[in-house]
Amino acid sequence: MINPFYSDNFIELYNGDCIEVMRQLDCRFDACVTDPPYFVLPNGKFGDEFKWDSFSDYDGFLDFTKSWHDELSSHLNEHSCEFIFWSQKYLNDGFTLFNPSRLCFWHHANLVNVGGMNDFVFDYEPIFVRWNGTPMLRKEGKKSCFFDYVKPQSNFHGDQRLVHPTQKPVELIADIIGQLDGAETIIDPFAGSGTTGLACIRRNRKCVLIERDVEYCKRIVERIKEYNPQLELF
């Protein structure tokens, strides 16, 4: 049995390849909220060379994606759900890989100038929603497919400060988790900056995070301790 890199009364964080770690987990989950590699980022930026988004070729990327998703599926409860952030570039492949029930969108209006002046800007990211069984949304109110949240930046403060190039807002993930009915245990196989963990703390949910890069694991622990220093450590 693999030992966690960090553990408290809400979160277990594991350092390692997500497929290998999941194979050693003896537990099932109600939901997955994750932001996997997209195979779209260039090397040599943000100080980590984006090595976590690097593959030998596109076929290798697709094989990896299918492998981690197959392993994840074996750890989801019969009645469960998945929220998988994806890229615009490989949208068609995402439909084939994940067979989603719905397509949602994260709109980040603070970056409306990204993408040049001669075409529509890259101001959204698609989110594949997959219901395993009946939908798990809370019954009250209508639910929009659009989530409007500001994208984290390096000059922001608190949990909105950018510490990972593909970091998502805590408020966005907390909103998604808060709309789920019966999702008490969450897994994020690509933890990155640990945002899913912070959102689970906010929503009082149990969460397993997996992150391959030990330096990002350290940043996750720092963010958790800054976010809620009163957590009971195990």
C-alpha positions in Angstrom: 0.0 0.0 0.0 1.4 3.4 -1.0 1.9 6.0 1.7 0.6 9.5 1.3 2.9 12.5 0.8 0.5 14.4 3.0 -2.7 13.6 4.9 -5.2 15.5 7.0 -8.9 15.1 7.9 -10.0 16.2 4.4 -7.1 15.4 2.0 -4.8 12.6 1.1 -2.0 13.7 -1.3 0.1 11.1 -3.2 3.3 11.8 -5.1 3.7 9.6 -8.2 2.4 8.6 -11.6 -1.4 8.7 -11.4 -1.9 5.3 -13.0 0.5 3.6 -10.7 -0.9 5.3 -7.6 -4.5 4.5 -8.5 -3.6 0.9 -9.0 -2.5 0.8 -5.3 -5.6 2.6 -4.0 -8.1 0.3 -2.3 -11.0 2.7 -2.4 -13.8 4.1 -4.7 -15.0 7.6 -5.3 -18.2 9.5 -5.9 -16.7 12.0 -8.3 -13.6 13.0 -10.2 -12.7 16.6 -10.9 -9.5 16.9 -12.8 -7.4 18.9 -15.3 -5.2 16.4 -17.1 -2.4 17.2 -19.6 -3.7 18.6 -22.9 -0.5 18.2 -25.0 -0.8 21.8 -26.1 1.8 23.8 -24.1 5.3 24.7 -25.6 8.4 23.8 -23.7 10.6 26.4 -21.9 8.1 28.5 -20.0 7.0 29.0 -16.5 10.2 27.6 -15.1 9.2 23.9 -15.2 9.5 23.4 -19.0 5.9 22.0 -19.0 7.4 18.6 -18.8 4.2 17.2 -17.4 2.5 18.1 -20.7 5.2 16.6 -22.9 4.7 13.4 -25.0 6.7 11.8 -27.8 3.8 12.2 -30.2 0.1 12.6 -30.4 -0.6 8.9 -30.4 1.4 8.6 -27.2 -0.7 11.3 -25.7 -3.9 9.6 -26.7 -2.7 6.2 -25.3 -1.8 7.9 -22.0 -5.2 9.6 -21.7 -7.1 6.4 -22.4 -4.9 4.5 -19.9 -5.4 6.9 -17.0 -9.1 7.2 -17.7 -9.6 3.4 -17.8 -7.8 3.1 -14.5 -9.9 6.0 -13.0 -13.1 4.3 -14.2 -12.3 1.2 -12.1 -12.2 3.4 -9.0 -15.5 5.2 -9.5 -18.7 4.1 -7.8 -21.5 2.8 -9.9 -23.3 6.1 -9.3 -20.7 8.7 -9.8 -19.6 11.6 -12.1 -16.6 13.1 -13.8 -15.7 16.7 -14.6 -12.7 16.7 -16.9 -11.2 20.0 -18.1 -10.0 19.7 -21.7 -8.5 21.8 -24.6 -10.3 23.4 -27.5 -7.6 22.0 -29.8 -8.5 18.3 -29.3 -12.2 18.8 -28.5 -13.3 16.1 -31.0 -10.9 13.5 -29.5 -12.2 14.3 -26.0 -15.7 13.3 -27.0 -14.4 10.0 -28.3 -12.2 9.4 -25.2 -14.6 10.4 -22.4 -18.1 10.0 -24.0 -19.5 12.9 -22.0 -23.1 13.4 -21.0 -22.8 17.2 -21.1 -20.3 19.9 -22.3 -19.8 22.8 -19.9 -17.5 25.8 -20.2 -15.3 27.8 -17.9 -15.2 31.4 -19.2 -12.4 33.6 -17.9 -13.2 37.1 -18.9 -10.0 38.6 -17.5 -8.0 37.3 -20.5 -10.1 38.5 -23.4 -7.1 39.8 -25.3 -5.3 36.4 -25.4 -5.2 34.9 -28.9 -4.4 37.9 -31.2 -6.6 40.4 -33.0 -7.6 38.5 -36.1 -9.8 35.7 -34.6 -11.9 34.9 -31.6 -9.9 34.9 -28.4 -9.1 31.9 -26.2 -11.3 33.0 -23.2 -12.9 29.6 -22.3 -12.0 26.0 -21.6 -14.4 23.1 -22.2 -15.3 20.8 -19.3 -16.5 17.3 -20.1 -19.2 16.2 -17.7 -19.9 12.4 -17.5 -22.7 11.0 -15.4 -22.2 7.4 -14.5 -25.8 6.5 -13.7 -28.3 9.3 -13.1 -27.2 12.9 -12.9 -25.9 14.0 -9.5 -26.9 17.6 -9.6 -28.8 19.1 -6.7 -32.5 19.5 -7.5 -33.0 23.1 -6.6 -32.8 25.7 -9.4 -31.7 25.6 -13.1 -28.0 24.9 -13.7 -26.1 26.7 -16.4 -23.4 25.1 -18.5 -21.3 28.3 -18.2 -19.0 29.1 -15.3 -17.7 32.6 -15.1 -14.6 32.9 -12.9 -11.5 35.0 -13.2 -8.3 33.1 -14.2 -5.6 33.1 -11.5 -2.7 35.4 -12.1 0.8 35.7 -10.6 0.0 39.2 -9.2 -3.2 38.0 -7.4 -3.2 37.2 -3.7 -4.3 34.3 -1.5 -5.6 31.2 -3.1 -6.0 33.1 -6.4 -2.3 33.6 -6.8 -1.0 31.7 -9.8 1.5 28.9 -8.8 0.9 26.5 -11.7 0.4 27.4 -15.4 -2.9 25.7 -15.8 -4.3 26.5 -12.3 -8.1 26.8 -11.9 -9.9 29.1 -9.5 -10.8 27.6 -6.1 -14.3 29.2 -6.5 -14.8 27.5 -9.8 -14.1 24.0 -8.4 -16.0 24.7 -5.2 -19.0 25.7 -7.3 -18.9 22.5 -9.3 -18.5 20.3 -6.2 -21.2 22.3 -4.3 -23.7 21.5 -7.1 -23.3 17.7 -6.7 -25.7 15.7 -4.7 -24.1 12.6 -2.9 -20.5 13.3 -3.9 -18.8 12.9 -0.6 -15.5 11.5 -1.9 -13.5 13.2 -4.7 -10.4 12.2 -6.6 -8.1 14.4 -8.7 -5.4 12.3 -10.5 -3.7 15.5 -11.8 -3.6 17.7 -8.7 -1.2 20.4 -10.1 -1.5 23.3 -7.6 -4.0 21.4 -5.4 -7.0 23.6 -6.2 -9.4 20.6 -6.0 -8.2 19.9 -2.5 -8.8 23.5 -1.4 -12.3 23.4 -2.9 -13.0 20.1 -1.0 -11.9 21.7 2.2 -14.4 24.5 1.5 -17.2 22.1 0.8 -16.4 19.6 3.6 -15.6 16.7 1.2 -13.0 14.0 1.4 -10.4 14.2 -1.4 -7.6 12.2 -2.8 -5.0 14.2 -4.8 -2.3 12.7 -7.0 0.6 14.7 -8.3 3.7 13.4 -10.2 6.0 16.4 -9.5 7.3 16.5 -6.0 7.9 20.2 -6.2 4.2 20.8 -6.9 3.4 18.4 -4.1 5.3 20.8 -1.8 3.4 23.7 -3.2 0.1 21.9 -2.6 1.0 21.4 1.1 1.9 25.0 1.4 -1.4 26.1 -0.1 -3.3 23.8 2.1 -1.6 25.1 5.3 -2.1 28.7 4.2 -5.7 28.1 3.3 -6.7 26.3 6.5 -3.9 26.1 9.2 -6.3 24.5 11.7 -6.6 21.2 9.8 -5.9 18.1 11.9 -2.9 16.3 10.4 -2.7 12.4 10.4 
